[in-house]
Every structure is written in C-alpha cells, then in structure tokens.
C-alpha cells in the first residue's frame, strides 16, 4: 500500500512540475516575442 502511495506521489510531482514548466515557458516566450516584434534592437546578436 505504501509503495502505491509513493508511486502516485512521484507521478503527481512529475505531472505538476511539467505543467508549471510549460506555463512558464509559454509566458516568457510570448513576452519575448512581443518585445522582439516591437523593438528588435533590444536583443543583441548571437555570436
């Protein structure tokens, strides 16, 4: 029984961490694309 609870906890942790990471990357990517679209000079050249 304890083994099943531990596996459920691990699965929930991985799922929730993945969802949080996706949301964060979406928000920062959207903001960066908006700034780049309006003022491209704010980003430097990649070397």
DRENDO-944683 format. One line per field, with one value per residue: residue number from 1; y, x, z of N, C-alpha, C, O in turn. Coordinates in pm, whole numbers, plus 50000, padded with zeros to 5 digits. Example, Ala and Ser with C-alpha at 12.3 -4.5 7.8 and 13.67 -1.06 7.14 Angstrom:
! residues 2
pos	1, 2
n.v	49431, 49775
n.u	51319, 51285
n.w	50780, 50708
ca.v	49550, 49894
ca.u	51230, 51367
ca.w	50780, 50714
c.v	49670, 50003
c.u	51320, 51290
c.w	50780, 50787
o.v	49668, 50114
o.u	51424, 51341
o.w	50846, 50804
This chain:
! residues 47
pos	1, 2, 3, 4, 5, 6, 7, 8, 9, 10, 11, 12, 13, 14, 15, 16, 17, 18, 19, 20, 21, 22, 23, 24, 25, 26, 27, 28, 29, 30, 31, 32, 33, 34, 35, 36, 37, 38, 39, 40, 41, 42, 43, 44, 45, 46, 47
n.v	49880, 50127, 50156, 50203, 50452, 50606, 50588, 50714, 50971, 51044, 51041, 51245, 51462, 51480, 51530, 51775, 51944, 51944, 52067, 52320, 52409, 52419, 52621, 52842, 52867, 52922, 53172, 53339, 53309, 53417, 53682, 53759, 53732, 53930, 54166, 54150, 54171, 54433, 54598, 54525, 54586, 54558, 54311, 54148, 54047, 53702, 53527
n.u	50082, 50189, 50383, 50235, 50120, 50351, 50436, 50221, 50252, 50501, 50433, 50238, 50396, 50581, 50402, 50276, 50499, 50585, 50366, 50376, 50624, 50577, 50382, 50526, 50734, 50579, 50465, 50696, 50811, 50615, 50614, 50876, 50867, 50682, 50817, 51038, 50912, 50816, 51037, 51313, 51580, 51635, 51730, 52039, 52294, 52350, 52638
n.w	50000, 50081, 49887, 49657, 49715, 49724, 49456, 49331, 49437, 49325, 49053, 49047, 49121, 48905, 48695, 48773, 48794, 48529, 48402, 48520, 48427, 48151, 48137, 48235, 48043, 47819, 47883, 47913, 47661, 47496, 47585, 47518, 47239, 47178, 47257, 47088, 46842, 46849, 46916, 46781, 46826, 47092, 47149, 47141, 46901, 46831, 46900
ca.v	50000, 50243, 50165, 50264, 50593, 50669, 50600, 50818, 51098, 51072, 51073, 51377, 51561, 51494, 51592, 51916, 52017, 51960, 52167, 52450, 52444, 52456, 52752, 52944, 52886, 52985, 53314, 53411, 53309, 53513, 53817, 53784, 53750, 54061, 54269, 54139, 54222, 54578, 54664, 54421, 54629, 54525, 54183, 54152, 53940, 53580, 53500
ca.u	50000, 50278, 50451, 50140, 50109, 50476, 50434, 50123, 50316, 50602, 50363, 50176, 50504, 50630, 50296, 50257, 50621, 50582, 50265, 50430, 50732, 50515, 50318, 50630, 50799, 50483, 50453, 50819, 50828, 50519, 50661, 50996, 50826, 50618, 50921, 51118, 50832, 50801, 51168, 51413, 51713, 51653, 51801, 52169, 52324, 52403, 52770
ca.w	50000, 50087, 49758, 49563, 49751, 49682, 49310, 49299, 49471, 49224, 48928, 49063, 49122, 48769, 48615, 48810, 48757, 48384, 48368, 48561, 48335, 48022, 48152, 48248, 47913, 47729, 47917, 47882, 47517, 47439, 47616, 47439, 47100, 47169, 47263, 46966, 46731, 46857, 46918, 46758, 46871, 47235, 47156, 47074, 46805, 46889, 46844
c.v	50126, 50266, 50233, 50415, 50668, 50688, 50707, 50956, 51139, 51113, 51212, 51487, 51586, 51566, 51740, 51999, 52040, 52065, 52307, 52499, 52488, 52594, 52864, 52972, 52954, 53136, 53392, 53416, 53408, 53656, 53853, 53807, 53886, 54174, 54266, 54191, 54373, 54650, 54560, 54457, 54597, 54392, 54194, 54038, 53821, 53549, 53353
c.u	50086, 50350, 50362, 50124, 50235, 50479, 50334, 50181, 50420, 50536, 50300, 50282, 50555, 50528, 50283, 50380, 50626, 50483, 50316, 50539, 50676, 50451, 50421, 50700, 50706, 50475, 50578, 50844, 50736, 50565, 50784, 50961, 50759, 50718, 51004, 51042, 50821, 50935, 51279, 51553, 51739, 51725, 51931, 52185, 52383, 52535, 52799
c.w	50000, 49956, 49655, 49591, 49707, 49531, 49265, 49328, 49369, 49092, 48935, 49059, 48980, 48682, 48646, 48777, 48607, 48340, 48404, 48469, 48200, 48030, 48160, 48116, 47813, 47756, 47882, 47732, 47448, 47464, 47534, 47293, 47081, 47169, 47135, 46845, 46731, 46847, 46902, 46808, 47019, 47254, 47081, 46977, 46879, 46821, 46842
o.v	50221, 50380, 50313, 50494, 50780, 50793, 50781, 51048, 51256, 51209, 51288, 51592, 51701, 51654, 51822, 52115, 52147, 52144, 52400, 52617, 52586, 52674, 52970, 53088, 53035, 53216, 53501, 53516, 53475, 53741, 53965, 53893, 53950, 54268, 54372, 54250, 54435, 54752, 54512, 54369, 54608, 54364, 54244, 53946, 53836, 53546, 53312
o.u	50059, 50377, 50411, 50117, 50226, 50520, 50361, 50161, 50427, 50579, 50307, 50260, 50572, 50564, 50278, 50367, 50667, 50512, 50299, 50545, 50723, 50466, 50403, 50723, 50751, 50477, 50568, 50893, 50777, 50557, 50795, 51021, 50779, 50707, 51036, 51102, 50818, 50946, 51333, 51636, 51853, 51776, 51934, 52104, 52456, 52544, 52906
o.w	49927, 49917, 49575, 49497, 49658, 49483, 49171, 49249, 49331, 49028, 48839, 49001, 48940, 48603, 48554, 48737, 48562, 48250, 48326, 48436, 48143, 47938, 48099, 48082, 47732, 47662, 47826, 47681, 47353, 47375, 47484, 47228, 46978, 47091, 47081, 46755, 46624, 46778, 47002, 46829, 47066, 47363, 46968, 46971, 46977, 46698, 46797
